[in-house]
Amino acid sequence: MDLERETNPTGPTPLTTPVVTNFVAAAEPAGPEGGESPIREFLKNRGSGGFADKTFAGVMLVCALSIFAIVLFILTILVMRSRLTIAQFGFRFFMRSAWDPVSGDFGALPFIFGTLATSLLALAMAVPLALGVAVFLSEFCPAKLRPPISFLTEMLAAIPSVVYGLWAVFVLVPIMRDQLGPLLLKYLGWTGFFEGYNFGVGLLTASIILAIMILPIISSITRDIMLAVPTSQREAVLALGATRWEMIRTGVLRNARIGIVGAVILGLGRALGETMAVTMVIGNHPDISKSLFAPANTLASVIAGEFSEATTDLYLSALIEIGLALFLVTIVVNAIARALVWAVTRGTPARAL
Amino acid sequence: MSANPLFSPPMSGDGPPPRRPIDVRSRWIRFNSVRRTVVSHLITVLAALSTVVVIVPLVAILGYLLYMGASSLNLAFFTHIPAPIGERGGGMANAMVGSGIVLALASSMGIPVGIAAGVYLAEFGRGKTLAMAVRFTADVLNGVPSIVMGIAIYSLIVMPQKHFSAFAGGVALAIMMVPTVARTTEEMLATVPHAIREAALGLGVPKWRTVISVSLKTASPGIITGCMLAFARVAGETAPLLFTALGNQFWSYKLNEPIAALPLQIYAYALSPYDEFHRLAWAGSLVLILMIMVAVTLVRIYASRGILKGAS
């Protein structure tokens, strides 16, 4: 402020005058006299001293490090709160199939089975379809149709889990019980995967709703990865006389395969941790059964379903240890997936899905 | 060099006789090209078909939700608290207010930290290993199941306090917002041209001031939409609230008490055996989805107008 008064005694500088001229003019009289130049003084008054900058950078750094802190804090607190079962059952906790809260006998095997079965089944259903959608959207789709379809898939990725669950309870479960279930029993009953009484809720229903939920995620990431393959690759293959499918197979899919695997693993991570919709339709029973009609339970759904009933410390500790296992597994799965997706789409912004 | 029979000049007299050029009309080649074309078309049809197979049920879900929600929505839904079991009527006014309180709490904690972390990643951590690690951790944290956040916050806040609270729910959601906001902020700041920053720095503006008044200001539309996306994402979260906010059948504004939330109420009502509660659950879902869709649509509109690209 001092600066302006010295150089412009007549009034404020018109806006059109470049600011730089003021600085140069001010430097002349003050320079030779020694001491602080007005420029330096001016800058100091505006807070350009190292202090403000360093504080600001420090605060930003602390906030960035808080992301590490969150992960560490979750890990520590879960380990601390589950030490009862860790001490009592040790690593065998994950290999025992007993789950008897009354007598205090706990094992996580049924839930690990349920999680793996539903997630893998969901992937088996979702991945081929998602690949088809991604190929269609990135290679075949008329330009006019592309925005509405990708808008729709984005919309569906934004629907909350509990709403999918609500739909599943009132629409999917009756369909499974009255139409699809008997059909499967009639034609595929000989495989032994469709036995027992069909309640409508169970492994298969949970897998179907999971597949519906992870489809938009896998297909939109796969589409992004396919679009990241340079057009020159496609043109080169086409110029060699390839048909469209050969172009997609050799020019696009082969180049994008790492990223596609990453997208699939990302979908797997989502499926492993999906809680609400699965809890609502899986039947919530700690069973290991070959039949896909049988009610089951996943790691996430047992926590959601039984946490409020956990009356004893051991029970609570067992549920928290299941949460710890879920945390570690999803961290590993997501780390692998991110590394693969990053390897392909490096440079282009990651999507915040 | 006469290796390629198609391009070699015709030879005369001595030397080996020229090889016959490939007959493109031979039966084998014709069959092969027909096969390739058929396969190509088949794949096209398959891809289109799978898109239809995916789109149809998804549209059906949306349509069914809209139908059920719209037919059960009424004014009482927005003004009344849940009716006791067996009585007709009632609404979810307290759940909507509760959701608002918890989300406001979460945003006020999660968004500043997220933006600051994004600023670090984009402005201070360019090319540093630490920034890479933070970025990676944020992406991984993004994929951690929300129920894990719920039990972590339960262990941290609810267990020592011995009661459920709106505050605990807010913290759980805030933790989920941080990585999303940080990553979108970083991406948006990365689109701000360097020339603008350099212009500010060249005028003697200190770095912190440059970041706040130039970089953040230029990227602000994008950052705001990113925050809205994060908000929309946690708005529908149920799992982290199950053991933190718990839910409440009555009015509650206190941060230190259990509070109702829309997703929690939908969950509770969906699993209840009463038709009246099912009706409320559908109406609640519609309101929740409309809220989220408005946010997502705004983001889409802004993104398509290129405002997200910053000042370029």
Interface residues (C-beta under 8 A of the other chain):
Chain A: V19 V20 F23 I39 F42 L43 R46 G47 S48 A52 D53 T55 F56 A57 V59 M60 L61 V62 C63 A64 L65 S66 I67 F68 I70 V71 F73 I74 I77 L78 M80 R81 P128 L129 A130 L131 G132 V133 V135 F136 L137 E139 F140 C141 I149 F151 L152 T153 E154 M155 L156 A158 I159 P160 S161 V162 V163 Y164 G165 L166 W167 V169 F170 V171 I212 L215 P216 S219 T243 R244 W245 E246 I248 L266 G269 R270 L272 G273 E274 T275 M276 M280 A300 I303 A304 F307 S308 L319 I320 G323 L326 F327 T330 I331 V333 N334 A335 A337 R338 A339 P349 A350 A352 L353
Chain B: R36 T37 V39 S40 L42 I43 T44 L46 A47 A48 L49 S50 T51 V53 V54 I55 P57 L58 V59 I61 L62 Y64 L65 M68 P112 V113 G114 A116 A117 V119 Y120 L121 E123 F124 G125 L130 A131 A133 V134 F136 T137 A138 D139 V140 L141 N142 G143 V144 P145 S146 I147 V148 M149 I151 A152 Y154 S155 L156 M159 I175 V178 P179 T180 A182 R183 T184 E187 A190 L203 G204 V205 P206 K207 W208 R209 V211 G226 L229 A230 A232 R233 A235 G236 E237 T238 A239 L242 F243 P263 I266 Y267 A270 L271 H278 A281 W282 S285 L288 I289 I292 M293 V296 R300
